[in-house]
Amino acid sequence: MFQLDPDRNYPKKTESHSLIRFQDCDPMQHLNNAKYLDYYFTPAKTSFFRFTVSR
């Protein structure tokens, strides 16, 4: 289980950049709902593991 270390400074905001592929959009240039969730959760998982595993 994840335990917060009181002596460690955790970032308050994270930033991520993604390349949105053409096939993930509809003809009106809107992002597909399922792909939107992928683009949302993938950086969240990556940053979570980066700050918890790389201790």
Long-range contacts (C-beta under 8 A, 24 or more apart in sequence): 2-52, 10-51, 11-51, 14-43, 14-47, 16-43, 16-46, 16-47, 18-42, 18-43
